[in-house]
Amino acid sequence: MAAMRKTIALLLTACLAAPLAAQAAGPKPGDVSAAFGNTLLTIDPDGRSRKIWLKPDGTWTGLSRRGLDLAGKWTVKGDKVCLTQSKPRLPGSMCERFPTEPGPSLQTKAQGKTVQLKLVKGRVTN
């Protein structure tokens, strides 16, 4: 169970710690509309990934690295997206900038590891 919590915490940290790509014209920070109907992948150094799908109603679902179901709620606060997780339950929430459109992967540090974060078109399940 401790390994599962660590994996989920890594997923949330990676998703929320990703910087926005600097763009003069484009979506405003905190605009997650490009994520609807698309997949946010977090790719670990070993190549395994997690998947997150945001829904317009303020909920999200996902799959862990091991294929276990994840779920929670999201909100926008300023230029940051805040995720809380209810399946499996994790206390608190994490808020950070979020990619605003599909494109090249971003790198971020999560618990000392470099993680690739990529918003891809469509619902990727494998």
C-alpha positions as CSV (number, residue, x, y, z in Angstrom):
1,M,0.0,0.0,0.0
2,A,2.9,2.4,0.8
3,A,4.3,1.8,-2.7
4,M,0.9,2.6,-4.2
5,R,0.7,5.8,-2.3
6,K,4.2,6.8,-3.3
7,T,3.3,6.1,-7.0
8,I,0.1,8.2,-6.8
9,A,1.9,11.0,-5.0
10,L,4.6,10.9,-7.8
11,L,1.8,11.1,-10.4
12,L,0.1,14.1,-8.8
13,T,3.4,15.8,-8.2
14,A,4.5,15.3,-11.9
15,C,1.2,16.6,-13.2
16,L,1.1,19.6,-11.0
17,A,4.7,20.6,-11.2
18,A,4.9,20.9,-15.0
19,P,5.7,24.4,-16.2
20,L,3.6,26.0,-18.9
21,A,5.3,26.4,-22.3
22,A,6.1,30.1,-22.8
23,Q,3.8,31.3,-25.6
24,A,3.1,34.9,-26.7
25,A,-0.3,33.9,-28.1
26,G,-2.2,30.9,-27.0
27,P,-4.4,29.7,-24.2
28,K,-4.2,31.5,-20.9
29,P,-2.5,29.8,-17.9
30,G,-5.0,27.7,-16.0
31,D,-7.1,27.1,-19.1
32,V,-7.5,23.3,-19.1
33,S,-10.1,23.1,-22.0
34,A,-7.5,21.6,-24.3
35,A,-7.3,18.6,-21.9
36,F,-11.0,17.7,-22.3
37,G,-11.2,14.6,-24.5
38,N,-7.4,14.3,-24.5
39,T,-4.9,12.4,-22.3
40,L,-2.2,13.8,-19.9
41,L,0.7,11.3,-19.8
42,T,3.3,11.3,-17.1
43,I,6.3,9.3,-18.2
44,D,8.8,8.1,-15.7
45,P,12.5,7.6,-16.4
46,D,11.9,3.8,-16.7
47,G,9.4,4.5,-19.6
48,R,6.2,3.5,-17.7
49,S,3.4,6.1,-17.7
50,R,0.3,7.2,-15.9
51,K,-2.8,8.6,-17.7
52,I,-5.1,11.4,-16.5
53,W,-8.4,12.5,-18.2
54,L,-9.9,15.8,-17.1
55,K,-13.7,16.2,-17.5
56,P,-15.5,19.6,-17.8
57,D,-17.6,18.9,-14.7
58,G,-14.6,19.3,-12.4
59,T,-13.7,15.6,-12.1
60,W,-10.8,13.5,-13.4
61,T,-10.1,9.9,-13.9
62,G,-6.9,8.0,-14.6
63,L,-4.8,4.9,-14.7
64,S,-1.8,4.3,-12.5
65,R,1.5,2.9,-13.9
66,R,0.1,-0.5,-12.9
67,G,-3.3,0.0,-14.6
68,L,-5.2,0.7,-11.4
69,D,-8.1,3.2,-11.6
70,L,-7.6,6.7,-10.2
71,A,-10.2,9.4,-9.7
72,G,-10.7,12.8,-8.1
73,K,-11.7,16.4,-8.6
74,W,-9.9,19.4,-10.1
75,T,-10.3,23.2,-9.8
76,V,-8.5,26.2,-11.3
77,K,-7.1,28.8,-8.9
78,G,-5.6,31.6,-10.8
79,D,-3.0,30.2,-13.2
80,K,-2.9,26.8,-11.4
81,V,-4.8,23.6,-11.5
82,C,-5.5,21.9,-8.2
83,L,-6.1,18.1,-8.1
84,T,-7.5,16.2,-5.2
85,Q,-7.6,12.4,-5.3
86,S,-10.5,10.3,-4.0
87,K,-9.7,6.9,-5.6
88,P,-7.6,5.7,-3.9
89,R,-8.0,8.4,-1.3
90,L,-5.1,10.7,-0.7
91,P,-5.3,13.6,1.7
92,G,-5.0,17.3,0.6
93,S,-4.6,18.7,-2.8
94,M,-1.8,19.8,-5.1
95,C,-1.8,23.0,-7.1
96,E,0.5,23.9,-10.0
97,R,0.6,25.2,-13.5
98,F,-0.7,22.8,-16.1
99,P,0.0,22.4,-19.9
100,T,-2.6,24.3,-21.9
101,E,-2.3,22.4,-25.2
102,P,-1.0,19.2,-26.8
103,G,2.6,19.4,-27.9
104,P,6.1,18.3,-27.1
105,S,6.7,16.7,-23.7
106,L,7.7,18.9,-20.8
107,Q,10.3,17.9,-18.2
108,T,9.7,18.3,-14.5
109,K,11.2,17.1,-11.3
110,A,9.0,14.9,-9.0
111,Q,10.4,13.5,-5.8
112,G,13.9,13.8,-7.2
113,K,13.1,12.1,-10.6
114,T,12.9,13.8,-14.0
115,V,9.4,13.0,-15.4
116,Q,8.1,13.8,-18.9
117,L,4.7,15.3,-19.0
118,K,2.8,15.3,-22.3
119,L,-0.7,16.3,-23.3
120,V,-1.7,14.1,-26.2
121,K,-4.8,14.1,-28.5
122,G,-7.5,11.5,-27.8
123,R,-8.0,9.0,-25.0
124,V,-4.9,6.9,-24.8
125,T,-5.4,3.8,-22.7
126,N,-2.4,1.6,-23.5
